[in-house]
Amino acid sequence: MQRRTFLQQSGMGLLASTLPSWVLCQYKSLQFGIQVYSVKEDMEKDPVGTFKNLASYGYQQIESFEGSKGIFWGMQPKELKKLMNDLGMELIASHCNYTDNLAQKADAAASIGMKYLICPWIGPQKSLSDYQKIAQQFQEAGKICKKAGIRFAYHNHAYSFEKIEGQFPQDILMKETDPALVDFELDMYWSETAGADTAAWLKKYAGRFRLCHIKDRSKDASGPNASCNLGTGAINYQQLLQIAQSNGMQYFLVEQEKFENTTPLKSAAANAKYMQQIKL
């Protein structure tokens, strides 16, 4: 070892040994994952190879979705779990159609230690009463998932942060669901796109937003679908993620849906580098 390197490393070790643990905790790197919808074409062609690529970039957690090959990408649940273990990753959650065979999906997910099944989309509703009905559906889905030993959550888009009849649908969905049964995945891109104060929502419902989607919004965005590589857009994630973690956020998942002059895998690699420099 070079003398200078030895001295630097020894010095850092000595410094770390003298610092109180609460100081060291302030500088922990963030554990993060990815929603594989970001690389959906690659997943459809070669799920195993794509998982290996994502692991090599530094992703530690995976959120799946219900593609043509299902939540487990054509594998048996235990087969996929072994692959995750071999790659040093964990399958945390999956988006799925919660109105179709949820009990079966929940049992399969729970059998390999997954934490969540998540409704990814309900679409804009015509009235608040429609959202109230959906909140009750979420309650029932939450009961099914709880019985299986996992959790149920809802992932937002912009429409739930846009007022209808003078109220935010997101408020209805959160107030009329039991925290013991239903959690929420906050897609910060969509809350920001709707003009919401994302930080205020995190504080208002501390402990309810347990997962989040992290994708940046182009600075010159001209429409709703304007995601871009993390760190190149307009959303201050260093600040938002600190607020999120201090208000109960547990899972931080990268997602991207639009790619210009690049490929989904190259963007996934760049986004992982961005996440690795986040300190909370």
GUMARVO-19519 format. One line per field, with one value per residue (C-alpha): residue number from 0; x, y, z. Coordinates in Angstrom, 2 decimals. Example, Ala and Ser with C-alpha at 12.3 -4.5 7.8 and 13.67 -1.06 7.14 Angstrom:
REM GUMARVO-19519
seq	(0_1)
u	(12.30_13.67)
v	(-4.50_-1.06)
w	(7.80_7.14)
END
This chain:
REM GUMARVO-19519
seq	(0_1_2_3_4_5_6_7_8_9_10_11_12_13_14_15_16_17_18_19_20_21_22_23_24_25_26_27_28_29_30_31_32_33_34_35_36_37_38_39_40_41_42_43_44_45_46_47_48_49_50_51_52_53_54_55_56_57_58_59_60_61_62_63_64_65_66_67_68_69_70_71_72_73_74_75_76_77_78_79_80_81_82_83_84_85_86_87_88_89_90_91_92_93_94_95_96_97_98_99_100_101_102_103_104_105_106_107_108_109_110_111_112_113_114_115_116_117_118_119_120_121_122_123_124_125_126_127_128_129_130_131_132_133_134_135_136_137_138_139_140_141_142_143_144_145_146_147_148_149_150_151_152_153_154_155_156_157_158_159_160_161_162_163_164_165_166_167_168_169_170_171_172_173_174_175_176_177_178_179_180_181_182_183_184_185_186_187_188_189_190_191_192_193_194_195_196_197_198_199_200_201_202_203_204_205_206_207_208_209_210_211_212_213_214_215_216_217_218_219_220_221_222_223_224_225_226_227_228_229_230_231_232_233_234_235_236_237_238_239_240_241_242_243_244_245_246_247_248_249_250_251_252_253_254_255_256_257_258_259_260_261_262_263_264_265_266_267_268_269_270_271_272_273_274_275_276_277_278_279)
u	(0.00_1.28_2.41_0.05_-2.92_-2.07_-1.90_-5.14_-7.02_-5.51_-6.39_-9.98_-10.28_-8.94_-11.31_-14.29_-13.37_-13.42_-16.69_-19.93_-22.29_-24.97_-22.56_-21.61_-25.27_-25.81_-23.54_-24.88_-25.35_-28.93_-30.05_-32.03_-33.74_-35.41_-38.85_-38.01_-40.70_-37.84_-36.16_-39.29_-38.15_-34.95_-36.94_-39.22_-36.23_-33.91_-35.04_-32.13_-29.53_-31.27_-31.30_-27.56_-26.95_-28.98_-27.06_-23.76_-24.88_-25.42_-29.16_-29.90_-33.68_-36.12_-39.73_-41.39_-44.53_-47.03_-45.70_-46.46_-44.39_-46.02_-44.62_-41.90_-40.83_-41.54_-39.74_-41.08_-41.09_-38.30_-36.27_-36.44_-35.61_-32.48_-31.44_-31.94_-29.88_-27.11_-27.00_-27.08_-30.49_-33.94_-37.34_-39.19_-42.50_-44.47_-47.11_-50.05_-53.72_-55.23_-58.69_-57.56_-56.59_-55.03_-55.08_-53.09_-50.58_-50.26_-49.57_-46.91_-45.28_-45.29_-43.75_-40.45_-40.48_-41.74_-43.02_-45.67_-48.16_-49.08_-51.91_-50.16_-53.15_-56.84_-57.27_-58.92_-62.35_-65.42_-66.34_-65.10_-67.60_-65.82_-62.57_-64.36_-65.49_-61.94_-60.72_-63.04_-61.66_-58.19_-59.36_-60.45_-57.22_-55.31_-57.11_-56.25_-52.59_-52.41_-53.82_-51.07_-48.40_-47.54_-48.73_-50.90_-50.15_-51.32_-49.01_-50.21_-50.16_-50.78_-54.58_-54.88_-53.07_-55.47_-58.56_-62.02_-65.08_-62.73_-60.70_-57.65_-58.48_-55.21_-56.64_-59.75_-57.73_-55.53_-58.16_-60.60_-58.14_-56.84_-53.07_-53.07_-54.18_-53.09_-49.81_-48.88_-46.10_-45.43_-44.38_-42.67_-42.42_-46.19_-46.87_-44.41_-45.90_-49.33_-47.87_-48.19_-45.93_-44.44_-42.56_-45.77_-47.59_-44.80_-45.07_-48.87_-49.08_-45.93_-45.71_-48.21_-45.84_-43.60_-42.23_-41.42_-40.61_-37.68_-37.54_-36.49_-38.49_-36.90_-36.24_-37.82_-40.75_-43.64_-45.97_-46.64_-44.34_-40.95_-38.83_-35.06_-31.90_-31.65_-29.69_-30.33_-33.86_-35.70_-36.50_-34.30_-34.09_-31.32_-33.73_-36.89_-35.37_-34.12_-37.65_-39.08_-36.80_-37.45_-41.19_-41.19_-40.13_-38.53_-38.01_-36.47_-37.04_-35.72_-38.03_-37.72_-40.13_-38.67_-35.23_-33.57_-30.24_-29.70_-31.06_-33.02_-30.07_-27.62_-30.03_-30.42_-26.63_-26.47_-29.34_-27.61_-24.51_-26.69_-28.33_-24.97_-23.94_-27.10_-26.30_-29.06)
v	(0.00_3.48_5.40_8.29_5.93_4.11_7.36_8.62_5.42_5.10_8.70_8.23_5.09_6.90_9.80_7.47_5.65_8.92_10.27_9.59_7.17_9.82_11.84_8.86_7.99_11.39_10.42_6.99_6.28_5.72_2.17_2.36_0.29_0.55_-0.03_-2.29_-0.65_1.78_-0.95_-2.79_-3.60_-5.14_-7.08_-8.52_-9.68_-10.94_-10.55_-12.45_-10.51_-7.24_-8.04_-8.76_-5.41_-3.56_-5.28_-4.26_-0.62_-0.73_-1.27_-3.20_-3.45_-4.34_-3.33_-5.47_-4.96_-7.29_-7.58_-10.24_-12.74_-11.89_-10.46_-13.13_-12.81_-16.37_-17.83_-19.59_-17.29_-19.21_-19.29_-15.51_-15.13_-17.25_-15.07_-11.97_-13.48_-14.46_-10.88_-9.28_-7.73_-8.02_-8.11_-5.58_-5.08_-5.31_-3.30_-5.47_-5.57_-5.72_-6.60_-9.92_-12.92_-10.70_-13.42_-15.77_-13.04_-12.03_-15.59_-16.05_-12.71_-13.41_-16.86_-15.22_-12.36_-9.54_-6.55_-5.02_-5.43_-2.06_-0.67_1.45_3.17_3.84_6.66_10.05_9.65_11.81_12.58_12.40_9.63_7.57_7.99_7.05_3.80_3.09_3.77_1.00_-1.30_-0.53_-1.45_-4.87_-5.32_-4.38_-7.09_-9.72_-8.71_-8.54_-12.05_-13.27_-11.49_-8.55_-4.96_-3.23_0.24_2.71_4.55_8.00_9.92_13.63_13.42_12.61_15.87_17.95_19.23_17.94_19.35_21.52_18.63_16.62_13.00_12.03_13.32_11.17_8.04_8.58_9.72_6.95_4.07_2.47_2.89_-0.66_-1.89_0.57_2.37_4.72_4.93_8.59_9.20_12.53_13.26_13.21_15.21_17.84_17.79_18.49_21.51_19.96_20.85_17.39_18.16_19.37_16.17_14.05_15.93_15.98_12.21_11.16_7.41_6.78_7.18_4.11_3.85_6.45_6.76_9.00_10.41_13.85_16.29_18.08_21.77_22.70_20.30_21.13_18.31_15.80_13.05_14.70_12.47_12.66_11.36_12.16_15.30_16.85_18.09_20.48_18.38_18.84_15.23_15.74_17.90_15.90_12.56_13.91_15.07_11.77_9.67_11.78_11.25_7.47_6.66_3.21_2.35_4.64_3.44_5.00_5.19_6.77_6.66_8.93_8.70_11.13_10.38_7.41_3.97_2.81_0.77_3.65_5.91_3.28_3.26_7.07_7.22_4.71_6.92_9.87_7.89_6.69_10.26_10.99_11.12_11.13)
w	(0.00_-0.84_2.25_1.56_1.06_4.30_6.24_4.73_5.48_8.95_9.67_8.54_10.63_13.70_13.08_12.71_15.92_17.88_16.50_18.41_16.65_16.15_14.00_11.87_11.32_9.72_6.84_5.90_2.22_1.17_0.39_-2.85_-5.51_-8.89_-10.36_-13.28_-15.42_-16.09_-18.15_-19.22_-22.77_-21.44_-18.83_-21.48_-23.57_-20.83_-17.22_-15.69_-17.68_-16.84_-13.12_-13.34_-15.01_-12.36_-9.59_-11.20_-11.17_-7.41_-7.02_-3.84_-4.07_-6.83_-7.34_-9.98_-12.04_-13.64_-17.17_-19.76_-17.76_-14.44_-11.22_-11.07_-14.73_-15.77_-12.77_-9.73_-6.68_-4.92_-8.13_-8.38_-4.69_-5.16_-8.09_-5.97_-3.16_-5.56_-6.89_-3.46_-4.10_-2.54_-4.21_-2.07_-3.84_-7.04_-8.81_-9.74_-10.67_-7.19_-8.52_-10.02_-7.83_-5.15_-2.48_-4.72_-5.59_-1.94_-0.82_-3.50_-2.67_1.05_0.50_-0.52_1.95_-0.24_1.69_-0.60_-3.40_-4.86_-6.95_-9.60_-11.21_-10.69_-13.20_-12.65_-11.08_-11.72_-8.12_-4.55_-3.88_-6.54_-4.62_-1.40_-3.03_-4.12_-0.59_0.59_-2.09_-0.79_2.70_1.49_-0.45_2.68_4.65_2.04_2.02_5.81_6.08_3.75_5.77_3.50_3.05_0.44_-0.92_-3.57_-6.00_-7.06_-10.30_-10.74_-10.71_-7.00_-6.21_-8.32_-6.53_-7.35_-5.61_-3.57_-2.14_-3.03_-3.89_-2.22_1.08_0.62_-0.12_2.93_5.43_4.55_4.75_7.92_8.46_9.78_6.35_3.65_3.01_0.17_-2.37_-3.13_-6.71_-6.14_-9.84_-10.17_-7.01_-8.22_-11.72_-10.19_-8.39_-4.94_-2.00_-1.71_1.50_3.15_2.19_3.64_6.92_6.96_6.61_8.45_8.55_5.74_2.78_3.15_-0.38_-2.99_-6.67_-7.49_-11.00_-12.13_-14.23_-17.16_-16.51_-19.84_-19.51_-21.81_-20.80_-18.05_-19.37_-19.04_-16.84_-17.25_-15.62_-11.92_-11.17_-14.57_-13.87_-11.59_-8.50_-5.41_-4.24_-1.70_0.29_-0.42_0.49_3.81_4.62_3.42_5.59_8.67_8.14_7.88_4.32_4.13_0.46_-2.14_-5.70_-8.89_-11.88_-15.32_-18.24_-20.90_-22.52_-24.90_-26.59_-24.28_-23.42_-20.37_-19.06_-19.50_-17.64_-14.91_-14.49_-14.35_-11.87_-9.61_-9.55_-8.55_-5.75_-4.44_-3.66_-1.66_2.06_4.66)
END
